[in-house]
Structure formats: C-alpha cells, structure tokens
Amino acid sequence: MQNRRLLTWLLGAVLAWFVFGIAAFATLGCAANAAWIEAVFTAAGALFSGLAFAAIYCTVTAQQEQVEEQRTQFEKQIELGALTAYAELAKALWQHNTNQAKEAEPGDQPGQAGWWKDAAVVRYKEMIKAKEAFEKTLRARGVLS
C-alpha cells in the first residue's frame, strides 16, 4: 500500500516536471533563452534529488518492516523452543518413572512400585498439558489451523 502511494507521488512529480518544461517552452517561445534552460535543469535536479530521497525513505521503511518481522519470528522460536524443551523433559521423566515402576522388585519397600506408577501418571499429565500448551501456541501464531 505504501509503495503504491509512493509510486503515485513519483509519477505526479515526473508529470509536473514535464508539464513545467512544456509550459516554460510555450511561454518563452524559443530555445535560445538561457533562463528557461536553467529553470528546466534546476527542476530536473530537484526532481532527481526528490527521487533519491524517496528511494532512501523506501529503503529505511522496508528495513524497519524486515527487522520487525525478524523480531516476531525470533520471539516465536524462543517460545516454541521453551515449550518443546518442557515437553521433552516431561516425556523423559515419564519414561523414567514408567521404567522404575516396571523394574520395582517384590522385595522393595512396600508401595514403591505404586509410587513410581503414580509419579508416571503425574508426569504423563504434565506431558499432556505441555502438548496442549504447545498446540495452543501454534494455533495462536497461525502455524496450525
């Protein structure tokens, strides 16, 4: 949208410069008059200076938009990385607790196998919460539909 507006202004400036040159020639009548040639070249210099300024403005604006987009992408990566790490940790703890429950020997302390099973259930619930939070974040960011 902004590029379209800038293009409109640039085309308007070129058209105004062209009309000014034709009007100056029509008013003065001959090309021998040096004053109108100076006026046309002064207008041309102003036009190209304006075009250079517009190009610099477009470049700075585009860079600002790119920096903002990169910042947004970086924030997404950090958030998703943290959620992924938490999910992996919960999964590893769940696997550990499940293995401990399976390896509990009958001679262990009473209730030891049950404790490990309960811990595995808690870790499983944490893992599901992490998965749901991860999916919610992905949906909010528009990654998942």
Residue pairs with C-beta under 8 A, 6 or more apart in sequence:
2 61
3 58
6 54
6 57
6 58
9 54
10 51
10 54
13 47
13 50
13 51
14 47
17 43
17 44
17 47
20 39
20 40
20 43
21 40
21 43
24 36
24 39
24 40
25 31
25 36
27 36
28 35
28 36
31 37
76 141
79 137
80 134
80 137
80 138
83 130
83 133
83 134
83 137
84 134
86 130
87 127
87 130
87 131
87 134
90 123
90 126
90 127
90 130
91 127
93 123
93 126
94 120
94 123
94 124
94 126
94 127
97 116
97 117
97 119
97 120
97 123
98 116
98 120
100 116
100 119
101 113
101 116
101 117
101 119
101 120
104 112
104 113
104 116
135 144
138 144
139 145
